[in-house]
Structure formats: structure tokens, C-alpha cells
Amino acid sequence: MSDMLVPLYKLPEHRSLLQKLSEGGIDVRRAIAPEKHKVAGWVREHFNERWADECEVAFAHIPVGCWIAVEKGELIGFACYDSTCRGFFGPTGVSEAARGKGVGKGLLLACLHAMHAEGYGYAVIGGVGPKEFYANAAGAIEIPDSTPGIYKGIL
Ligand SMILES: CC(C)(COP(=O)(O)OP(=O)(O)OC[C@H]1O[C@@H](n2cnc3c(N)ncnc32)[C@H](O)[C@@H]1OP(=O)(O)O)[C@@H](O)C(=O)NCCC(=O)NCCS
């Protein structure tokens, strides 16, 4: 699993996608500190412990580096940045039932735009799974010789 690099200075516009999601009843927004236990618990339940740990770190700084997607008061997706390394995007995930509606792309672009606004020129997506998703949604390119990357030797 390699890392990917995203130039943040030429990101696609994301407001129309967030607006479309909102009109369909899905709000994509930055999480706030009192939501940490709910979000980390949901990530643990739907994905894994490691991602829940990274999520908790994203809640440990201001502004919180975790964005969430909420439908009818229920969490359906999350995305983090500045968790294991500064300047890194991830982890991210959308509940299986909510996939294919633009939620993952909305969360990704919302985080990347937030990173750009906070002063980053590039973001790294660490240990990528779906490369085409990141390439098509955000213009990410693979970083050569980036396996195993920052997770080498992880317990
Ligand atoms: C990857 C993930 C977050 C995508 O979320 P999603 O809400 O289903 O994605 P979207 O509906 O926003 O898809 C946006 C676009 O990416 C494409 N896409 C979605 N998942 C893809 C994948 N796994 N591979 C390639 N393209 C993908 C969609 O077809 C869509 O294309 P379009 O704009 O041409 O219509 C979701 O599938 C997921 O949670 N996967 C499991 C966890 C995971 O792998 N996380 C990433 C770890 S690096």
C-alpha cells in the first residue's frame, strides 16, 4: 500500500457536492470535541481499532481534524487529517449502506480544503487502499517507493 500526494492549490470545488448532499438529507461537517466518544466508537464498530485510535488523535487538536457525515441524526461516514502525521489525510470510511452517493468524496474534499486553508500546500494520503478513488476525486498521484511508509513495523 503506497502513499499518494495531493496538490491542494488546485483542488476541485466541493461546495456544490456538499450542497447536493445536504439537499438529500446528508450533512458533511467538521466534528466537535464532545462528539469524540461517539465518532471513535462508531469507527471502532464499523472499521477497526487502529482507525479509531487515529480518529481520537484528530480530535486532540484545534481545529478538530475529523469531518463527519450525518443522516437523520446518525453517523454514516468520517474522515480525518493530521492524525498519525501532520499533513496526512486519513483514515476515512463510509458505512456500507451509504456508499456510492458522493459521501466519501464530500468528506475527502472537505478535509483537503480545510488543510489548504490551514496552510498546507500538499496533503499525503497514507497507505492508500482505493487509488482510483483518490486520483479521480482529488487529483492524487502515487508517491514512488512509499511502501511500507509511516506504518512500517506497526504493532
Ligand atoms: C472509499 C470510500 C470511502 C468511498 O466512499 P463512497 O461514499 O462510496 O464514495 P463516493 O460515492 O463519494 O464516490 C466518489 C467517486 O469515487 C468512485 N469510487 C468510490 N469508491 C471507489 C473505489 N473503492 N475505487 C475506485 N473508485 C471508487 C465512485 O464511483 C465515484 O465516482 P464518480 O464521481 O465518477 O461517480 C468507501 O468505499 C469506504 O468506506 N471504503 C472502505 C474503507 C476504505 O477503503 N477507506 C479508504 C482507506 S485508504
The ligand as a MOL file (V3000), in Angstrom:
LIG
                    3D

  0  0  0     0  0            999 V3000
M  V30 BEGIN CTAB
M  V30 COUNTS 48 50 0 0 0
M  V30 BEGIN ATOM
M  V30 1 C -13.5230 4.5420 -0.2530 0
M  V30 2 C -14.8670 5.0300 0.3360 0
M  V30 3 C -14.6010 5.9900 1.4880 0
M  V30 4 C -15.6250 5.7630 -0.8000 0
M  V30 5 O -16.8330 6.2670 -0.2560 0
M  V30 6 P -18.1490 6.4340 -1.1260 0
M  V30 7 O -19.0760 7.3210 -0.3880 0
M  V30 8 O -18.6830 5.1180 -1.5550 0
M  V30 9 O -17.5590 7.1700 -2.4200 0
M  V30 10 P -18.3190 8.2240 -3.3590 0
M  V30 11 O -19.7360 7.7960 -3.5380 0
M  V30 12 O -18.0790 9.5960 -2.8430 0
M  V30 13 O -17.5370 8.0380 -4.7230 0
M  V30 14 C -16.9980 9.1340 -5.4350 0
M  V30 15 C -16.4240 8.5950 -6.7370 0
M  V30 16 O -15.3900 7.6280 -6.4570 0
M  V30 17 C -15.7010 6.3660 -7.0250 0
M  V30 18 N -15.3160 5.3300 -6.0630 0
M  V30 19 C -15.8840 5.0710 -4.8830 0
M  V30 20 N -15.2360 4.0560 -4.2550 0
M  V30 21 C -14.2510 3.6740 -5.0950 0
M  V30 22 C -13.2610 2.6800 -5.0190 0
M  V30 23 N -13.1610 1.8480 -3.9610 0
M  V30 24 N -12.3890 2.5570 -6.0600 0
M  V30 25 C -12.4820 3.3880 -7.1340 0
M  V30 26 N -13.4140 4.3670 -7.2540 0
M  V30 27 C -14.2900 4.4930 -6.2500 0
M  V30 28 C -17.1970 6.3930 -7.2510 0
M  V30 29 O -17.5750 5.5230 -8.2710 0
M  V30 30 C -17.4490 7.8440 -7.5740 0
M  V30 31 O -17.1200 8.0740 -8.9360 0
M  V30 32 P -17.8940 9.1940 -9.7970 0
M  V30 33 O -17.6000 10.5280 -9.1400 0
M  V30 34 O -17.2880 9.0540 -11.1360 0
M  V30 35 O -19.3520 8.8310 -9.7200 0
M  V30 36 C -15.7650 3.8370 0.7980 0
M  V30 37 O -15.8930 2.9190 -0.2630 0
M  V30 38 C -15.2500 3.1080 2.0240 0
M  V30 39 O -15.5790 3.4540 3.1580 0
M  V30 40 N -14.4250 2.0510 1.8270 0
M  V30 41 C -13.9170 1.2310 2.9320 0
M  V30 42 C -12.8860 1.9820 3.7380 0
M  V30 43 C -11.6990 2.4390 2.8810 0
M  V30 44 O -11.2350 1.7380 1.9850 0
M  V30 45 N -11.1960 3.6470 3.1920 0
M  V30 46 C -10.0680 4.2410 2.4970 0
M  V30 47 C -8.7960 3.7720 3.1180 0
M  V30 48 S -7.3650 4.4760 2.2800 0
M  V30 END ATOM
M  V30 BEGIN BOND
M  V30 1 1 1 2
M  V30 2 1 2 3
M  V30 3 1 2 4
M  V30 4 1 2 36
M  V30 5 1 4 5
M  V30 6 1 5 6
M  V30 7 2 6 7
M  V30 8 1 6 8
M  V30 9 1 6 9
M  V30 10 1 9 10
M  V30 11 2 10 11
M  V30 12 1 10 12
M  V30 13 1 10 13
M  V30 14 1 13 14
M  V30 15 1 14 15
M  V30 16 1 15 16
M  V30 17 1 15 30
M  V30 18 1 16 17
M  V30 19 1 17 18
M  V30 20 1 17 28
M  V30 21 1 18 19
M  V30 22 1 18 27
M  V30 23 2 19 20
M  V30 24 1 20 21
M  V30 25 1 21 22
M  V30 26 2 21 27
M  V30 27 1 22 23
M  V30 28 2 22 24
M  V30 29 1 24 25
M  V30 30 2 25 26
M  V30 31 1 26 27
M  V30 32 1 28 29
M  V30 33 1 28 30
M  V30 34 1 30 31
M  V30 35 1 31 32
M  V30 36 2 32 33
M  V30 37 1 32 34
M  V30 38 1 32 35
M  V30 39 1 36 37
M  V30 40 1 36 38
M  V30 41 2 38 39
M  V30 42 1 38 40
M  V30 43 1 40 41
M  V30 44 1 41 42
M  V30 45 1 42 43
M  V30 46 2 43 44
M  V30 47 1 43 45
M  V30 48 1 45 46
M  V30 49 1 46 47
M  V30 50 1 47 48
M  V30 END BOND
M  V30 END CTAB
M  END
